[in-house]
Amino acid sequence: MVHKVILSGVYETDGGAVPIHEEGTSLNEIVYRLQKEDEDFGHTYMEFELELPSGEIKDVSKLISRIVSNA
Protein backbone atom coordinates (compact mmCIF):
# COMPACT_ATOMS: atom_id res chain seq x y z
CA MET A 1 0.00 0.00 0.00
CA VAL A 2 1.39 3.37 -1.05
CA HIS A 3 1.02 6.12 1.51
CA LYS A 4 -0.18 9.38 0.01
CA VAL A 5 0.39 12.94 1.11
CA ILE A 6 -1.96 15.81 0.29
CA LEU A 7 -0.77 19.33 -0.54
CA SER A 8 -3.38 22.06 -0.04
CA GLY A 9 -3.17 25.82 -0.30
CA VAL A 10 -2.82 28.69 -2.74
CA TYR A 11 -0.15 30.50 -4.72
CA GLU A 12 -0.21 33.82 -6.54
CA THR A 13 -0.08 34.25 -10.31
CA ASP A 14 -0.56 37.24 -12.59
CA GLY A 15 -4.21 36.17 -12.79
CA GLY A 16 -4.69 35.98 -9.01
CA ALA A 17 -4.58 33.25 -6.39
CA VAL A 18 -4.63 29.65 -7.63
CA PRO A 19 -6.01 27.02 -5.23
CA ILE A 20 -4.18 23.69 -5.10
CA HIS A 21 -5.31 20.36 -3.67
CA GLU A 22 -2.99 17.62 -4.92
CA GLU A 23 -2.25 14.07 -3.82
CA GLY A 24 1.06 12.35 -4.37
CA THR A 25 3.62 9.95 -3.01
CA SER A 26 5.82 12.78 -1.65
CA LEU A 27 6.03 16.54 -1.43
CA ASN A 28 8.89 16.53 -3.96
CA GLU A 29 6.83 14.56 -6.47
CA ILE A 30 3.91 17.01 -6.17
CA VAL A 31 6.17 20.09 -6.41
CA TYR A 32 7.93 18.81 -9.54
CA ARG A 33 4.59 17.99 -11.16
CA LEU A 34 3.19 21.45 -10.38
CA GLN A 35 6.36 23.10 -11.70
CA LYS A 36 5.91 21.30 -15.02
CA GLU A 37 2.41 22.79 -15.24
CA ASP A 38 3.51 26.33 -14.22
CA GLU A 39 7.19 27.32 -14.17
CA ASP A 40 6.37 30.15 -11.74
CA PHE A 41 5.10 27.70 -9.11
CA GLY A 42 7.15 28.11 -5.96
CA HIS A 43 8.54 31.49 -6.96
CA THR A 44 5.57 33.62 -5.90
CA TYR A 45 3.68 34.22 -2.65
CA MET A 46 2.18 30.96 -1.40
CA GLU A 47 0.59 29.32 1.62
CA PHE A 48 0.67 25.52 1.69
CA GLU A 49 0.04 22.72 4.15
CA LEU A 50 0.94 19.08 3.72
CA GLU A 51 -1.23 16.36 5.23
CA LEU A 52 0.86 13.31 6.07
CA PRO A 53 -0.49 9.74 6.04
CA SER A 54 -0.65 9.91 9.87
CA GLY A 55 -3.08 12.83 9.62
CA GLU A 56 -0.48 15.33 10.88
CA ILE A 57 -0.53 18.65 9.01
CA LYS A 58 2.61 20.72 8.43
CA ASP A 59 3.18 24.19 6.96
CA VAL A 60 5.46 23.58 3.96
CA SER A 61 5.53 26.97 2.20
CA LYS A 62 9.20 27.64 3.05
CA LEU A 63 10.16 24.06 2.24
CA ILE A 64 8.57 24.36 -1.22
CA SER A 65 10.63 27.51 -1.85
CA ARG A 66 13.80 25.58 -0.98
CA ILE A 67 12.84 22.62 -3.19
CA VAL A 68 12.18 24.95 -6.15
CA SER A 69 15.41 26.89 -5.59
CA ASN A 70 17.43 23.66 -5.69
CA ALA A 71 15.68 22.25 -8.78
C-alpha positions as CSV (number, residue, x, y, z in Angstrom):
1,M,0.0,0.0,0.0
2,V,1.4,3.4,-1.1
3,H,1.0,6.1,1.5
4,K,-0.2,9.4,0.0
5,V,0.4,12.9,1.1
6,I,-2.0,15.8,0.3
7,L,-0.8,19.3,-0.5
8,S,-3.4,22.1,0.0
9,G,-3.2,25.8,-0.3
10,V,-2.8,28.7,-2.7
11,Y,-0.2,30.5,-4.7
12,E,-0.2,33.8,-6.5
13,T,-0.1,34.2,-10.3
14,D,-0.6,37.2,-12.6
15,G,-4.2,36.2,-12.8
16,G,-4.7,36.0,-9.0
17,A,-4.6,33.2,-6.4
18,V,-4.6,29.6,-7.6
19,P,-6.0,27.0,-5.2
20,I,-4.2,23.7,-5.1
21,H,-5.3,20.4,-3.7
22,E,-3.0,17.6,-4.9
23,E,-2.3,14.1,-3.8
24,G,1.1,12.3,-4.4
25,T,3.6,9.9,-3.0
26,S,5.8,12.8,-1.6
27,L,6.0,16.5,-1.4
28,N,8.9,16.5,-4.0
29,E,6.8,14.6,-6.5
30,I,3.9,17.0,-6.2
31,V,6.2,20.1,-6.4
32,Y,7.9,18.8,-9.5
33,R,4.6,18.0,-11.2
34,L,3.2,21.4,-10.4
35,Q,6.4,23.1,-11.7
36,K,5.9,21.3,-15.0
37,E,2.4,22.8,-15.2
38,D,3.5,26.3,-14.2
39,E,7.2,27.3,-14.2
40,D,6.4,30.2,-11.7
41,F,5.1,27.7,-9.1
42,G,7.2,28.1,-6.0
43,H,8.5,31.5,-7.0
44,T,5.6,33.6,-5.9
45,Y,3.7,34.2,-2.7
46,M,2.2,31.0,-1.4
47,E,0.6,29.3,1.6
48,F,0.7,25.5,1.7
49,E,0.0,22.7,4.1
50,L,0.9,19.1,3.7
51,E,-1.2,16.4,5.2
52,L,0.9,13.3,6.1
53,P,-0.5,9.7,6.0
54,S,-0.6,9.9,9.9
55,G,-3.1,12.8,9.6
56,E,-0.5,15.3,10.9
57,I,-0.5,18.7,9.0
58,K,2.6,20.7,8.4
59,D,3.2,24.2,7.0
60,V,5.5,23.6,4.0
61,S,5.5,27.0,2.2
62,K,9.2,27.6,3.0
63,L,10.2,24.1,2.2
64,I,8.6,24.4,-1.2
65,S,10.6,27.5,-1.9
66,R,13.8,25.6,-1.0
67,I,12.8,22.6,-3.2
68,V,12.2,24.9,-6.1
69,S,15.4,26.9,-5.6
70,N,17.4,23.7,-5.7
71,A,15.7,22.2,-8.8
